[in-house]
Amino acid sequence: MKNFWVTWTGGDGAARVSSVAYDKESAEGRRAMLWGQGYGDAQVVESKPGVRPTAG
């Protein structure tokens, strides 16, 4: 099983990572929503279950 997280840089310049893991389709949807809100650096990051990527 794979988990997908979304990372982006917030309006204050701080690195962010989603608080929940998504399936790939849901992560892509969240990334698209962030892009639509002006966060063009939003990325989908794959990880193993139980491993949350660090922000930044």
Secondary structure, DSSP 8 states (H G I E B T S, - for coil): --EEEEEEE-TTS-EEE-SS-B-HHHHHHHHHHHHHTT-TT-EEEEE-TT------
